[in-house]
């Protein structure tokens, strides 16, 4: 059976991933360097499309490039256990929890600042300062 091959343009359509992103993932070593036709077109196979979908899903879940590289390295080595993958994922979960904590602090601060504003229409030169701007200038 003939191997399914895609040009970069066809790969973008198949995976719903833009051209620049594919180039970036190649540059970062997450995708292999593609084969080339005699005319110079890059050719990708079904495994490349599968790998690209994996990378995209990881990015949707906010795994960093280094975390994705680590996951792919473990998988590419074919010598891993579910525990290995779980350890990487658990580490990412802790990072996400930290970001959620930080975002909640930011939200509370912004809400506190915004609640001080009476949304008046004082001109910029007025002696009454905007409480939001005052808080941001601290």
Secondary structure, DSSP 4 states (H G I P E B T S, - for coil): -PPPEE-HHHHHHHHT--HHHHHHHHHTTSSPPPEE-TT--EEEEHHHHHHHHHHHHHHHTT--HHHHHHHHHHHHTT---HHHHHHHHHHHHHHHHHHHHHHHHHHHHHHHHHHT-------TTSSS--HHHHHHT-
